Amino acid sequence: MTDVIKLRKGLDIHLQGKAEGKVIQLKSNGQYGIVPEDFVGVVPKVVVREGDHVKAGDALFVNKQYPEVKFASPVSGTVREVVRGERRKVLCIRVEADKEQVSVDFGIKDPSKMDGKAVVEALLEAGLFGYIDQLPYAVSTNPTVMPKAIFISTLRDKPLSCDFEVEVKGEEEEFQLGLTALSRIATTHVGCGKNASFIDKYKDIETHVFDGPCPAGNVGVQVNHIDPVNKGEVVWTVDPTVVLFIGRLLKTGRVDLHRLVALCGSEVKNPAYVRMNVGEELSTLLSNSYDSDHHVRIINGNVLTGCPTTKEGFLGAHSSEITVIPEGDNADELAGWIMPRLGQFSTSRSYFSWLCPKKKYALDARVKGGERHMIMSGEYDRVLPMDIYGEFLIKAIIAGDIDRQEQLGIYEVSPEDFALAEFVDSSKLELQRIVREGLNILRKENT
């Protein structure tokens, strides 16, 4: 019988511009860029030169600390530029795609006849292993430590999130192949929503249903309720799209990094789903999709956890949405702080919006306040459905008290778990940045 876990804490934010179920096709301009920063914790070492020709599946860079962890090119083409920043930091590797695509043939494999070691070796060879993350530290994992369990969340419940059931439609076989392969490494847990149509459809996994508001879909929240991470333990977390990448590799023997992306947000004229390759330039997607370039915020990913980008940016390795919302820099609100603000969203009853809980809003990117001293008000606890004291953990990270951080459960969290807490925080602290810095320091200390 499927396990049902009910969560009460959290917050659903209803925004305008959610992508419809239709999928549109766009012609790529052939420009791609792989950004090493998409893979947290990886120190990149570029293994190609400008002017080199690569096939889809050839390595563009490797993890300097673990050279066996490669990162594959999504397309065949010519390496046009290795973009570097300060101190020669690798910012991006640009590839111009060929008109006729050629892929490296890694051979078709049957995961039911493979053991965990063979699966890991296949992923390393094809440059897909680096797409797997781990807890603790919420970084790209390495092959030297095997996990006690693997967690996959198919429940995407952040505002305007891509619906995975739309994405997996027509590729159920590939998804099953990927699940079977991962199950050969460790026990594989799949979390889904209460309305998911595929709860009992797949085998070789343990299925858990999560019933509650956002962030019930966060894989860290699901780990916390199923099998919490203690000091010295490691679990792997895998995006469900990466499971499709693995399944396609095993079924065809080729690296195929296309994914279904939701073009969404209140500024988008026609929100819809679009098929794109990882690293594809966003100008193809964003041309003529909204009215003004001057007063919009383009987000590579979700409104809560994504990063600002431009039309010249590239689709992130873990991005399922490209979101366009108002910037808010042209807002002119006369006596705005004393107005009833019927069209604005608030988590308190400061505005009358609480009378319309299902209303959809067109929120902009303004912070609406300045950073101030942290107030111990219990705000974080109301939206953080984890067995930790969020406010005390943030204070311990700011203070640099590593022992206290360990006692308060820092090994169980990732920055995205504090995205909603950052949204409701009246102190306007950058909680995700604070958690990331704390995890980086802790990782360095424990290395």
Long-range contacts (C-beta under 8 A, 24 or more apart in sequence): 2-199, 2-200, 2-207, 2-208, 2-209, 3-206, 3-207, 3-208, 3-209, 4-194, 4-208, 4-209, 4-211, 5-208, 5-209, 5-210, 5-211, 5-212, 5-225, 5-226, 6-211, 6-212, 7-210, 7-211, 7-212, 7-213, 7-216, 7-221, 7-225, 7-385, 8-212, 8-385, 9-212, 9-213, 9-381, 9-382, 9-383, 9-384, 9-385, 10-212, 10-213, 10-214, 10-215, 10-216, 10-383, 10-385, 10-420, 11-213, 11-214, 11-347, 11-382, 11-383, 11-420, 11-423, 11-424, 12-157, 12-213, 12-214, 13-159, 13-214, 13-345, 13-361, 13-363, 13-423, 14-159, 14-358, 14-359, 14-360, 14-361, 15-159, 15-160, 15-265, 15-266, 15-303, 15-325, 15-360, 15-361, 15-362, 15-363, 16-266, 16-360, 16-361, 16-362, 17-160, 17-264, 17-265, 17-266, 17-267, 17-268, 17-271, 17-323, 17-324, 17-325, 17-362, 18-160, 18-262, 18-264, 18-271, 19-160, 19-162, 19-163, 19-262, 19-263, 19-264, 19-271, 19-272, 19-273, 19-321, 20-271, 20-272, 20-273, 21-163, 21-166, 21-273, 22-272, 22-273, 23-166, 23-260, 23-272, 23-273, 23-274, 23-275, 24-272, 24-273, 24-274, 25-274, 25-275, 26-274, 26-275, 26-276, 26-284, 26-285, 27-284, 28-97, 28-276, 28-277, 28-280, 28-281, 28-284, 29-281, 29-283, 29-284, 30-77, 30-96, 30-97, 30-99, 31-94, 31-96, 31-97, 31-280, 31-281, 31-283, 32-73, 32-74, 32-75, 32-77, 32-94, 32-95, 32-96, 32-97, 32-277, 32-279, 32-280, 32-281, 32-314, 33-83, 33-92, 33-93, 33-94, 33-95, 33-279, 33-281, 33-314, 34-60, 34-61, 34-71, 34-73, 34-74, 34-92, 34-93, 34-95, 34-278, 34-279, 34-314, 34-317, 35-91, 35-92, 35-279, 35-314, 35-316, 35-317, 36-61, 36-71, 36-90, 36-91, 36-92, 36-93, 37-91, 38-316, 38-317, 38-318, 39-71, 39-130, 39-131, 39-140, 39-317, 40-133, 40-138, 40-139, 40-140, 40-436, 41-137, 41-139, 41-140, 41-443, 42-69, 42-71, 42-130, 42-139, 42-140, 44-71, 44-90, 46-82, 46-90, 46-93, 48-79, 48-82, 48-93, 49-79, 49-82, 50-79, 50-80, 50-81, 50-82, 51-78, 51-79, 52-78, 52-79, 53-77, 53-78, 53-79, 54-78, 54-79, 54-95, 55-102, 55-103, 55-104, 56-101, 56-102, 56-103, 56-104, 56-254, 56-255, 56-256, 57-103, 57-104, 57-106, 57-126, 57-127, 57-254, 57-255, 58-104, 58-127, 59-127, 60-93, 60-95, 61-90, 61-93, 63-130, 63-140, 63-142, 65-142, 66-142, 66-143, 66-144, 68-124, 68-143, 69-124, 69-129, 69-130, 69-140, 69-142, 69-143, 70-124, 70-125, 70-127, 70-129, 70-130, 71-127, 71-130, 72-126, 72-127, 72-128, 72-255, 72-257, 74-255, 74-257, 74-258, 74-277, 74-278, 74-279, 74-280, 75-101, 75-277, 75-279, 76-101, 76-102, 76-103, 92-314, 95-279, 103-254, 103-255, 103-256, 104-254, 104-255, 105-253, 105-254, 106-249, 106-253, 106-254, 106-255, 107-253, 108-250, 108-251, 108-252, 108-253, 109-250, 109-253, 110-250, 111-177, 111-180, 111-181, 111-184, 111-250, 112-180, 114-181, 114-184, 115-184, 116-146, 116-184, 116-185, 116-186, 118-184, 119-181, 119-182, 119-184, 119-185, 120-185, 122-181, 122-249, 122-250, 123-246, 123-249, 126-249, 126-255, 127-255, 128-242, 128-245, 128-246, 128-249, 128-255, 131-238, 131-239, 131-242, 131-245, 131-317, 131-318, 132-236, 132-237, 132-238, 132-242, 133-236, 133-237, 133-238, 134-234, 134-235, 134-236, 134-237, 135-220, 135-223, 135-229, 135-234, 135-235, 135-237, 135-411, 135-412, 135-414, 136-229, 136-231, 136-234, 136-410, 136-411, 136-412, 136-439, 136-442, 136-443, 137-439, 137-440, 137-442, 137-443, 138-220, 138-413, 138-414, 138-415, 138-416, 138-436, 138-439, 139-439, 139-443, 141-234, 141-236, 145-234, 146-185, 146-186, 146-234, 147-185, 147-186, 147-234, 147-235, 147-236, 148-186, 148-187, 148-227, 148-233, 148-234, 148-235, 149-186, 149-187, 149-188, 149-189, 149-227, 149-235, 149-236, 150-182, 150-183, 150-185, 150-186, 150-187, 150-188, 150-189, 150-235, 150-236, 150-237, 150-238, 151-188, 151-189, 151-191, 151-219, 151-222, 151-223, 151-226, 151-235, 151-236, 151-237, 151-238, 152-179, 152-182, 152-188, 152-189, 152-190, 152-191, 152-205, 152-219, 152-237, 152-238, 152-239, 152-240, 152-243, 153-190, 153-191, 153-192, 153-217, 153-218, 153-219, 153-222, 153-237, 153-240, 154-190, 154-191, 154-192, 154-193, 154-196, 154-198, 154-240, 155-191, 155-192, 155-193, 155-196, 155-210, 155-216, 155-217, 156-217, 156-320, 157-193, 157-213, 157-214, 157-215, 157-216, 157-217, 158-214, 158-215, 158-217, 158-302, 158-303, 158-304, 158-305, 158-419, 159-214, 159-302, 159-303, 159-304, 160-262, 160-264, 160-265, 160-302, 160-303, 160-321, 160-323, 161-217, 161-262, 161-302, 161-320, 161-321, 162-260, 162-261, 162-262, 162-273, 162-320, 162-321, 163-262, 164-240, 164-241, 165-196, 165-197, 165-198, 166-260, 166-273, 167-240, 167-241, 167-244, 167-259, 167-260, 167-273, 167-320, 168-198, 168-240, 168-244, 171-244, 171-247, 171-248, 172-198, 172-201, 173-247, 173-251, 174-244, 174-247, 174-248, 174-251, 175-202, 175-240, 175-243, 175-244, 175-247, 176-202, 176-203, 176-204, 176-247, 177-246, 177-247, 177-250, 177-251, 178-242, 178-243, 178-244, 178-245, 178-246, 178-247, 178-250, 179-203, 179-204, 179-205, 179-243, 179-247, 180-204, 181-246, 181-247, 181-250, 182-238, 182-243, 182-246, 185-236, 186-236, 189-222, 189-226, 189-227, 191-217, 191-219, 191-222, 191-226, 193-217, 212-385, 214-420, 215-383, 215-384, 215-385, 215-416, 215-417, 215-419, 215-420, 216-385, 218-414, 218-416, 218-417, 220-386, 220-412, 220-413, 220-414, 220-416, 220-417, 221-385, 221-386, 221-417, 223-412, 224-386, 224-387, 224-388, 224-412, 225-385, 228-387, 228-409, 228-412, 229-411, 229-412, 230-411, 231-406, 231-411, 233-411, 239-318, 239-320, 241-320, 259-320, 260-320, 261-285, 261-315, 261-319, 261-320, 261-321, 261-322, 262-320, 262-321, 262-322, 263-289, 263-321, 263-322, 263-324, 264-321, 264-322, 264-323, 264-324, 265-290, 265-299, 265-303, 265-323, 265-324, 265-325, 266-324, 266-325, 266-326, 266-362, 266-363, 267-291, 267-296, 267-324, 267-325, 267-326, 268-324, 276-315, 277-315, 278-315, 278-316, 278-317, 279-314, 279-315, 279-317, 280-314, 280-315, 281-312, 281-313, 281-314, 282-309, 282-310, 282-311, 282-312, 282-313, 282-314, 282-315, 282-322, 283-311, 283-312, 285-315, 285-322, 286-311, 286-322, 286-324, 287-311, 289-324, 290-324, 294-327, 294-330, 295-326, 295-327, 295-328, 295-329, 295-330, 296-324, 296-325, 296-326, 296-327, 297-324, 297-325, 297-326, 297-327, 297-364, 297-365, 298-322, 298-323, 298-324, 299-323, 299-324, 299-325, 303-363, 304-416, 304-419, 304-420, 304-422, 304-423, 305-415, 305-416, 305-419, 305-432, 325-362, 325-363, 325-364, 325-365, 326-362, 326-363, 326-364, 326-365, 327-364, 327-365, 328-364, 328-365, 328-366, 331-364, 331-366, 347-423, 347-424, 367-428, 369-426, 369-428, 370-428, 371-427, 371-428, 371-429, 372-427, 372-428, 373-427, 374-398, 374-427, 374-429, 375-426, 375-427, 377-426, 379-421, 379-424, 379-425, 379-426, 380-418, 380-421, 380-424, 380-425, 382-424, 383-420, 383-421, 383-423, 383-424, 384-417, 384-418, 384-420, 384-421, 386-412, 386-413, 386-417, 388-412, 388-413, 390-418, 390-421, 394-418, 394-429, 394-431, 394-434, 394-435, 397-434, 397-435, 397-437, 397-438, 398-434, 400-441, 402-441, 402-442, 402-445, 405-438, 405-442, 406-442, 410-438, 410-439, 410-442, 414-439, 415-439
